[in-house]
Structures are given as structure tokens and as C-alpha cells.
Amino acid sequence: MDGIDIAYRLKRLGLSQSAIARDLGVSASVVGNVIHGRISSFEVACHVAKLLGMRPSELWPQRYTFRPRGRSPRRQGEITGEAAMPTD
């Protein structure tokens, strides 16, 4: 779903970006920019998603989908029982 679809669905529910902004204490431009994916604000994204009965990861999968990065070399050593060597 893109920003235009999200804005349309909000409008169909009788919700304006200005009203959402007032509820959250941010500017309407912040709400619009989050909706269209130009900036990220997890608080705004969660609020918009909740209004639409969805999760942020459903509306903005490229931004809010969990992608594990793997273990760091230090943490990997803790798992295998090896001590991590400090680098100076």
C-alpha cells in the first residue's frame, strides 16, 4: 500500500491528517511525510496504522519489518564459550 492509498483510506474514515497531527501534537506535514514514506516516526506510524486497523509493518514493510542482522563477533564468542579478544 502506498501513501496515496493510506491517505485515501484515512479520508474515507473521516480522518484528516490535521486532526491526526493535533491528536499527536505534531504538525500536519509530519503526518503527511510519514504517510508518504518521506520521513520515519514510529509513534505517528503506529497511530496511523492503529486507525486503519493494521500494523506499521503492513503499511510500510520496507521500513518497519524486523530483519535480524546476525550476531556480532563479540556476541558469537559468548555463545560458543570463547572469550572475545580485545583489540587495542
N, CA, C and O atoms as a Tinker XYZ file with bonds, in Angstrom:
   352  protein
     1  N      0.854000   -1.165000    0.000000    73     2
     2  CA     0.000000    0.000000    0.000000    64     1     3
     3  C      0.906000    1.236000    0.000000    63     2     4     5
     4  O      1.847000    1.324000    0.788000    81     3
     5  N      0.617000    2.174000   -0.878000    73     3     6
     6  CA     1.443000    3.377000   -0.922000    64     5     7
     7  C      0.773000    4.520000   -0.165000    63     6     8     9
     8  O     -0.333000    4.367000    0.354000    81     7
     9  N      1.448000    5.662000   -0.106000    73     7    10
    10  CA     0.961000    6.800000    0.651000    64     9    11
    11  C     -0.389000    7.312000    0.199000    63    10    12    13
    12  O     -1.198000    7.748000    1.018000    81    11
    13  N     -0.639000    7.262000   -1.091000    73    11    14
    14  CA    -1.921000    7.733000   -1.620000    64    13    15
    15  C     -3.051000    6.834000   -1.129000    63    14    16    17
    16  O     -4.120000    7.321000   -0.763000    81    15
    17  N     -2.817000    5.537000   -1.122000    73    15    18
    18  CA    -3.822000    4.589000   -0.608000    64    17    19
    19  C     -4.093000    4.823000    0.877000    63    18    20    21
    20  O     -5.242000    4.799000    1.318000    81    19
    21  N     -3.034000    5.048000    1.637000    73    19    22
    22  CA    -3.195000    5.275000    3.080000    64    21    23
    23  C     -3.995000    6.551000    3.318000    63    22    24    25
    24  O     -4.930000    6.559000    4.118000    81    23
    25  N     -3.631000    7.631000    2.626000    73    23    26
    26  CA    -4.342000    8.908000    2.779000    64    25    27
    27  C     -5.809000    8.757000    2.371000    63    26    28    29
    28  O     -6.693000    9.313000    3.024000    81    27
    29  N     -6.067000    8.021000    1.314000    73    27    30
    30  CA    -7.437000    7.795000    0.845000    64    29    31
    31  C     -8.250000    7.041000    1.898000    63    30    32    33
    32  O     -9.386000    7.409000    2.195000    81    31
    33  N     -7.658000    5.984000    2.458000    73    31    34
    34  CA    -8.380000    5.197000    3.469000    64    33    35
    35  C     -8.674000    6.026000    4.712000    63    34    36    37
    36  O     -9.743000    5.898000    5.308000    81    35
    37  N     -7.729000    6.876000    5.106000    73    35    38
    38  CA    -7.978000    7.752000    6.250000    64    37    39
    39  C     -9.122000    8.721000    5.947000    63    38    40    41
    40  O     -9.994000    8.948000    6.786000    81    39
    41  N     -9.109000    9.281000    4.751000    73    39    42
    42  CA   -10.160000   10.223000    4.357000    64    41    43
    43  C    -11.515000    9.530000    4.317000    63    42    44    45
    44  O    -12.524000   10.114000    4.711000    81    43
    45  N    -11.542000    8.293000    3.844000    73    43    46
    46  CA   -12.802000    7.525000    3.810000    64    45    47
    47  C    -13.353000    7.287000    5.217000    63    46    48    49
    48  O    -14.563000    7.162000    5.402000    81    47
    49  N    -12.457000    7.224000    6.205000    73    47    50
    50  CA   -12.866000    7.059000    7.603000    64    49    51
    51  C    -13.223000    8.399000    8.255000    63    50    52    53
    52  O    -13.594000    8.448000    9.427000    81    51
    53  N    -13.106000    9.479000    7.487000    73    51    54
    54  CA   -13.421000   10.801000    8.009000    64    53    55
    55  C    -12.307000   11.399000    8.849000    63    54    56    57
    56  O    -12.546000   12.287000    9.667000    81    55
    57  N    -11.094000   10.915000    8.649000    73    55    58
    58  CA    -9.947000   11.385000    9.419000    64    57    59
    59  C     -9.041000   12.240000    8.541000    63    58    60    61
    60  O     -8.658000   11.831000    7.445000    81    59
    61  N     -8.708000   13.411000    9.023000    73    59    62
    62  CA    -7.791000   14.276000    8.278000    64    61    63
    63  C     -6.399000   14.187000    8.891000    63    62    64    65
    64  O     -6.238000   13.853000   10.065000    81    63
    65  N     -5.411000   14.491000    8.082000    73    63    66
    66  CA    -4.044000   14.495000    8.580000    64    65    67
    67  C     -3.875000   15.577000    9.638000    63    66    68    69
    68  O     -3.086000   15.410000   10.568000    81    67
    69  N     -4.605000   16.685000    9.512000    73    67    70
    70  CA    -4.543000   17.752000   10.514000    64    69    71
    71  C     -5.082000   17.276000   11.860000    63    70    72    73
    72  O     -4.507000   17.584000   12.904000    81    71
    73  N     -6.181000   16.530000   11.839000    73    71    74
    74  CA    -6.761000   16.020000   13.083000    64    73    75
    75  C     -5.821000   15.013000   13.737000    63    74    76    77
    76  O     -5.657000   15.016000   14.957000    81    75
    77  N     -5.212000   14.164000   12.943000    73    75    78
    78  CA    -4.251000   13.187000   13.470000    64    77    79
    79  C     -3.068000   13.933000   14.088000    63    78    80    81
    80  O     -2.592000   13.573000   15.164000    81    79
    81  N     -2.602000   14.970000   13.399000    73    79    82
    82  CA    -1.481000   15.756000   13.911000    64    81    83
    83  C     -1.827000   16.411000   15.243000    63    82    84    85
    84  O     -1.006000   16.417000   16.160000    81    83
    85  N     -3.025000   16.957000   15.357000    73    83    86
    86  CA    -3.453000   17.570000   16.621000    64    85    87
    87  C     -3.477000   16.539000   17.746000    63    86    88    89
    88  O     -3.039000   16.818000   18.863000    81    87
    89  N     -3.988000   15.351000   17.446000    73    87    90
    90  CA    -4.040000   14.279000   18.456000    64    89    91
    91  C     -2.651000   13.908000   18.966000    63    90    92    93
    92  O     -2.470000   13.596000   20.143000    81    91
    93  N     -1.675000   13.946000   18.062000    73    91    94
    94  CA    -0.318000   13.517000   18.406000    64    93    95
    95  C      0.586000   14.669000   18.837000    63    94    96    97
    96  O      1.678000   14.438000   19.356000    81    95
    97  N      0.142000   15.898000   18.628000    73    95    98
    98  CA     0.972000   17.043000   18.987000    64    97    99
    99  C      2.120000   17.290000   18.038000    63    98   100   101
   100  O      3.179000   17.770000   18.442000    81    99
   101  N      1.909000   16.960000   16.765000    73    99   102
   102  CA     2.919000   17.206000   15.725000    64   101   103
   103  C      2.269000   18.024000   14.627000    63   102   104   105
   104  O      1.063000   18.272000   14.667000    81   103
   105  N      3.054000   18.446000   13.646000    73   103   106
   106  CA     2.487000   19.213000   12.542000    64   105   107
   107  C      1.851000   18.271000   11.514000    63   106   108   109
   108  O      2.192000   17.091000   11.427000    81   107
   109  N      0.926000   18.825000   10.748000    73   107   110
   110  CA     0.264000   18.038000    9.703000    64   109   111
   111  C      1.270000   17.581000    8.647000    63   110   112   113
   112  O      1.106000   16.521000    8.042000    81   111
   113  N      2.309000   18.386000    8.429000    73   111   114
   114  CA     3.307000   17.992000    7.435000    64   113   115
   115  C      4.077000   16.755000    7.891000    63   114   116   117
   116  O      4.471000   15.937000    7.060000    81   115
   117  N      4.296000   16.606000    9.200000    73   115   118
   118  CA     4.965000   15.400000    9.708000    64   117   119
   119  C      4.100000   14.180000    9.410000    63   118   120   121
   120  O      4.595000   13.157000    8.937000    81   119
   121  N      2.808000   14.297000    9.691000    73   119   122
   122  CA     1.899000   13.177000    9.430000    64   121   123
   123  C      1.911000   12.829000    7.941000    63   122   124   125
   124  O      2.015000   11.658000    7.576000    81   123
   125  N      1.806000   13.833000    7.091000    73   123   126
   126  CA     1.820000   13.594000    5.651000    64   125   127
   127  C      3.117000   12.974000    5.172000    63   126   128   129
   128  O      3.110000   12.075000    4.332000    81   127
   129  N      4.223000   13.450000    5.704000    73   127   130
   130  CA     5.520000   12.898000    5.301000    64   129   131
   131  C      5.698000   11.457000    5.760000    63   130   132   133
   132  O      6.305000   10.653000    5.051000    81   131
   133  N      5.181000   11.123000    6.930000    73   131   134
   134  CA     5.243000    9.725000    7.396000    64   133   135
   135  C      4.370000    8.851000    6.502000    63   134   136   137
   136  O      4.789000    7.775000    6.075000    81   135
   137  N      3.157000    9.319000    6.222000    73   135   138
   138  CA     2.236000    8.547000    5.385000    64   137   139
   139  C      2.856000    8.240000    4.026000    63   138   140   141
   140  O      2.710000    7.135000    3.503000    81   139
   141  N      3.546000    9.223000    3.462000    73   139   142
   142  CA     4.122000    9.048000    2.122000    64   141   143
   143  C      5.548000    8.494000    2.144000    63   142   144   145
   144  O      6.201000    8.406000    1.104000    81   143
   145  N      6.028000    8.121000    3.339000    73   143   146
   146  CA     7.323000    7.450000    3.447000    64   145   147
   147  C      8.530000    8.347000    3.293000    63   146   148   149
   148  O      9.633000    7.846000    3.070000    81   147
   149  N      8.362000    9.663000    3.403000    73   147   150
   150  CA     9.493000   10.572000    3.248000    64   149   151
   151  C     10.311000   10.698000    4.528000    63   150   152   153
   152  O     11.515000   10.950000    4.471000    81   151
   153  N      9.671000   10.524000    5.681000    73   151   154
   154  CA    10.377000   10.519000    6.965000    64   153   155
   155  C      9.826000    9.364000    7.791000    63   154   156   157
   156  O      8.788000    8.792000    7.458000    81   155
   157  N     10.523000    9.029000    8.862000    73   155   158
   158  CA    10.018000    7.971000    9.736000    64   157   159
   159  C      9.765000    8.533000   11.126000    63   158   160   161
   160  O     10.567000    9.302000   11.656000    81   159
   161  N      8.667000    8.146000   11.693000    73   159   162
   162  CA     8.307000    8.441000   13.074000    64   161   163
   163  C      7.464000    7.261000   13.521000    63   162   164   165
   164  O      6.314000    7.108000   13.108000    81   163
   165  N      8.049000    6.434000   14.367000    73   163   166
   166  CA     7.354000    5.222000   14.772000    64   165   167
   167  C      6.049000    5.541000   15.489000    63   166   168   169
   168  O      5.060000    4.825000   15.330000    81   167
   169  N      6.044000    6.618000   16.282000    73   167   170
   170  CA     4.827000    6.998000   17.004000    64   169   171
   171  C      3.701000    7.345000   16.030000    63   170   172   173
   172  O      2.573000    6.878000   16.189000    81   171
   173  N      4.004000    8.158000   15.030000    73   171   174
   174  CA     2.987000    8.545000   14.044000    64   173   175
   175  C      2.566000    7.333000   13.232000    63   174   176   177
   176  O      1.376000    7.132000   12.991000    81   175
   177  N      3.530000    6.522000   12.808000    73   175   178
   178  CA     3.217000    5.337000   12.010000    64   177   179
   179  C      2.313000    4.380000   12.778000    63   178   180   181
   180  O      1.367000    3.831000   12.214000    81   179
   181  N      2.598000    4.179000   14.053000    73   179   182
   182  CA     1.762000    3.288000   14.874000    64   181   183
   183  C      0.352000    3.829000   15.011000    63   182   184   185
   184  O     -0.617000    3.073000   14.943000    81   183
   185  N      0.235000    5.134000   15.205000    73   183   186
   186  CA    -1.084000    5.745000   15.356000    64   185   187
   187  C     -1.899000    5.604000   14.066000    63   186   188   189
   188  O     -3.068000    5.222000   14.106000    81   187
   189  N     -1.286000    5.909000   12.938000    73   187   190
   190  CA    -1.974000    5.789000   11.649000    64   189   191
   191  C     -2.377000    4.341000   11.400000    63   190   192   193
   192  O     -3.505000    4.068000   10.987000    81   191
   193  N     -1.466000    3.425000   11.647000    73   191   194
   194  CA    -1.765000    2.008000   11.441000    64   193   195
   195  C     -2.923000    1.555000   12.325000    63   194   196   197
   196  O     -3.804000    0.822000   11.878000    81   195
   197  N     -2.915000    1.996000   13.579000    73   195   198
   198  CA    -3.989000    1.622000   14.508000    64   197   199
   199  C     -5.335000    2.159000   14.006000    63   198   200   201
   200  O     -6.344000    1.457000   14.073000    81   199
   201  N     -5.354000    3.391000   13.509000    73   199   202
   202  CA    -6.594000    3.965000   12.979000    64   201   203
   203  C     -7.141000    3.145000   11.819000    63   202   204   205
   204  O     -8.354000    3.059000   11.626000    81   203
   205  N     -6.240000    2.542000   11.048000    73   203   206
   206  CA    -6.641000    1.730000    9.892000    64   205   207
   207  C     -6.810000    0.252000   10.247000    63   206   208   209
   208  O     -7.136000   -0.564000    9.385000    81   207
   209  N     -6.589000   -0.087000   11.516000    73   207   210
   210  CA    -6.727000   -1.479000   11.936000    64   209   211
   211  C     -5.627000   -2.374000   11.399000    63   210   212   213
   212  O     -5.856000   -3.547000   11.104000    81   211
   213  N     -4.437000   -1.816000   11.273000    73   211   214
   214  CA    -3.308000   -2.562000   10.726000    64   213   215
   215  C     -2.084000   -2.361000   11.605000    63   214   216   217
   216  O     -2.129000   -1.648000   12.607000    81   215
   217  N     -0.987000   -3.004000   11.211000    73   215   218
   218  CA     0.302000   -2.819000   11.873000    64   217   219
   219  C      1.200000   -1.968000   10.973000    63   218   220   221
   220  O      1.047000   -1.991000    9.752000    81   219
   221  N      2.136000   -1.217000   11.563000    73   219   222
   222  CA     3.045000   -0.425000   10.729000    64   221   223
   223  C      3.778000   -1.274000    9.686000    63   222   224   225
   224  O      4.025000   -0.809000    8.573000    81   223
   225  N      4.123000   -2.500000   10.037000    73   223   226
   226  CA     4.837000   -3.366000    9.081000    64   225   227
   227  C      3.972000   -3.751000    7.886000    63   226   228   229
   228  O      4.503000   -4.124000    6.839000    81   227
   229  N      2.663000   -3.670000    8.021000    73   227   230
   230  CA     1.779000   -3.944000    6.893000    64   229   231
   231  C      1.685000   -2.735000    5.961000    63   230   232   233
   232  O      1.570000   -2.890000    4.745000    81   231
   233  N      1.733000   -1.533000    6.535000    73   231   234
   234  CA     1.628000   -0.319000    5.727000    64   233   235
   235  C      2.967000    0.085000    5.116000    63   234   236   237
   236  O      3.020000    0.519000    3.966000    81   235
   237  N      4.045000   -0.057000    5.881000    73   235   238
   238  CA     5.383000    0.323000    5.430000    64   237   239
   239  C      6.338000   -0.844000    5.639000    63   238   240   241
   240  O      7.206000   -0.765000    6.508000    81   239
   241  N      6.209000   -1.923000    4.874000    73   239   242
   242  CA     7.040000   -3.114000    5.123000    64   241   243
   243  C      8.530000   -2.856000    4.943000    63   242   244   245
   244  O      9.341000   -3.479000    5.628000    81   243
   245  N      8.908000   -1.968000    4.053000    73   243   246
   246  CA    10.322000   -1.690000    3.828000    64   245   247
   247  C     10.953000   -0.958000    5.009000    63   246   248   249
   248  O     12.175000   -0.958000    5.154000    81   247
   249  N     10.133000   -0.336000    5.852000    73   247   250
   250  CA    10.657000    0.451000    6.959000    64   249   251
   251  C     10.509000   -0.234000    8.312000    63   250   252   253
   252  O     11.394000   -0.109000    9.158000    81   251
   253  N      9.427000   -0.945000    8.535000    73   251   254
   254  CA     9.132000   -1.453000    9.875000    64   253   255
   255  C      9.084000   -2.972000    9.974000    63   254   256   257
   256  O      8.508000   -3.502000   10.923000    81   255
   257  N      9.666000   -3.672000    9.033000    73   255   258
   258  CA     9.740000   -5.128000    9.114000    64   257   259
   259  C     11.049000   -5.508000    9.790000    63   258   260   261
   260  O     12.117000   -5.029000    9.408000    81   259
   261  N     10.960000   -6.368000   10.791000    73   259   262
   262  CA    12.153000   -6.791000   11.518000    64   261   263
   263  C     13.032000   -7.657000   10.636000    63   262   264   265
   264  O     12.580000   -8.645000   10.057000    81   263
   265  N     14.294000   -7.270000   10.544000    73   263   266
   266  CA    15.281000   -8.048000    9.797000    64   265   267
   267  C     16.493000   -8.252000   10.697000    63   266   268   269
   268  O     17.266000   -7.319000   10.914000    81   267
   269  N     16.662000   -9.443000   11.215000    73   267   270
   270  CA    17.804000   -9.664000   12.101000    64   269   271
   271  C     19.124000   -9.437000   11.370000    63   270   272   273
   272  O     19.274000   -9.792000   10.201000    81   271
   273  N     20.073000   -8.840000   12.079000    73   271   274
   274  CA    21.365000   -8.524000   11.474000    64   273   275
   275  C     22.408000   -9.587000   11.738000    63   274   276   277
   276  O     23.512000   -9.515000   11.197000    81   275
   277  N     22.087000  -10.566000   12.552000    73   275   278
   278  CA    23.078000  -11.581000   12.884000    64   277   279
   279  C     23.853000  -11.183000   14.128000    63   278   280   281
   280  O     23.673000  -10.089000   14.663000    81   279
   281  N     24.689000  -12.053000   14.569000    73   279   282
   282  CA    25.444000  -11.826000   15.800000    64   281   283
   283  C     26.755000  -11.111000   15.495000    63   282   284   285
   284  O     27.397000  -11.346000   14.472000    81   283
   285  N     27.124000  -10.237000   16.415000    73   283   286
   286  CA    28.424000   -9.581000   16.298000    64   285   287
   287  C     29.490000  -10.596000   16.676000    63   286   288   289
   288  O     29.184000  -11.576000   17.355000    81   287
   289  N     30.728000  -10.389000   16.258000    73   287   290
   290  CA    31.792000  -11.338000   16.629000    64   289   291
   291  C     31.917000  -11.487000   18.140000    63   290   292   293
   292  O     32.187000  -12.587000   18.623000    81   291
   293  N     31.727000  -10.407000   18.900000    73   291   294
   294  CA    31.823000  -10.480000   20.354000    64   293   295
   295  C     30.733000  -11.371000   20.919000    63   294   296   297
   296  O     31.009000  -12.231000   21.754000    81   295
   297  N     29.495000  -11.178000   20.476000    73   295   298
   298  CA    28.378000  -11.993000   20.968000    64   297   299
   299  C     28.516000  -13.434000   20.500000    63   298   300   301
   300  O     28.140000  -14.348000   21.235000    81   299
   301  N     29.029000  -13.663000   19.331000    73   299   302
   302  CA    29.208000  -15.019000   18.816000    64   301   303
   303  C     30.145000  -15.797000   19.729000    63   302   304   305
   304  O     29.913000  -16.978000   19.989000    81   303
   305  N     31.205000  -15.148000   20.222000    73   303   306
   306  CA    32.150000  -15.798000   21.129000    64   305   307
   307  C     31.499000  -16.171000   22.445000    63   306   308   309
   308  O     31.839000  -17.198000   23.033000    81   307
   309  N     30.556000  -15.345000   22.923000    73   307   310
   310  CA    29.858000  -15.651000   24.166000    64   309   311
   311  C     29.002000  -16.899000   24.014000    63   310   312   313
   312  O     28.845000  -17.664000   24.966000    81   311
   313  N     28.461000  -17.106000   22.852000    73   311   314
   314  CA    27.606000  -18.257000   22.603000    64   313   315
   315  C     28.426000  -19.539000   22.529000    63   314   316   317
   316  O     28.022000  -20.573000   23.060000    81   315
   317  N     29.580000  -19.467000   21.867000    73   315   318
   318  CA    30.400000  -20.668000   21.687000    64   317   319
   319  C     31.298000  -20.936000   22.879000    63   318   320   321
   320  O     31.958000  -21.973000   22.940000    81   319
   321  N     31.329000  -19.997000   23.841000    73   319   322
   322  CA    32.148000  -20.185000   25.022000    64   321   323
   323  C     33.559000  -19.648000   24.885000    63   322   324   325
   324  O     34.362000  -19.772000   25.809000    81   323
   325  N     33.872000  -19.051000   23.742000    73   323   326
   326  CA    35.187000  -18.473000   23.528000    64   325   327
   327  C     35.188000  -17.055000   24.050000    63   326   328   329
   328  O     34.186000  -16.348000   23.938000    81   327
   329  N     36.270000  -16.643000   24.604000    73   327   330
   330  CA    36.399000  -15.261000   25.074000    64   329   331
   331  C     36.743000  -14.374000   23.899000    63   330   332   333
   332  O     37.565000  -14.724000   23.052000    81   331
   333  N     36.109000  -13.234000   23.861000    73   331   334
   334  CA    36.408000  -12.281000   22.803000    64   333   335
   335  C     37.728000  -11.596000   23.119000    63   334   336   337
   336  O     37.975000  -11.191000   24.255000    81   335
   337  N     38.559000  -11.473000   22.119000    73   335   338
   338  CA    39.865000  -10.851000   22.305000    64   337   339
   339  C     39.706000   -9.346000   22.134000    63   338   340   341
   340  O     39.208000   -8.892000   21.103000    81   339
   341  N     40.126000   -8.559000   23.137000    73   339   342
   342  CA    40.034000   -7.093000   22.989000    64   341   343
   343  C     41.036000   -6.632000   21.948000    63   342   344   345
   344  O     42.149000   -7.149000   21.855000    81   343
   345  N     40.619000   -5.659000   21.176000    73   343   346
   346  CA    41.529000   -5.081000   20.177000    64   345   347
   347  C     41.922000   -3.700000   20.641000    63   346   348   349
   348  O     41.068000   -2.892000   21.008000    81   347
   349  N     43.210000   -3.427000   20.626000    73   347   350
   350  CA    43.716000   -2.119000   21.060000    64   349   351
   351  C     44.211000   -1.337000   19.891000    63   350   352
   352  O     44.676000   -0.209000   20.056000    81   351
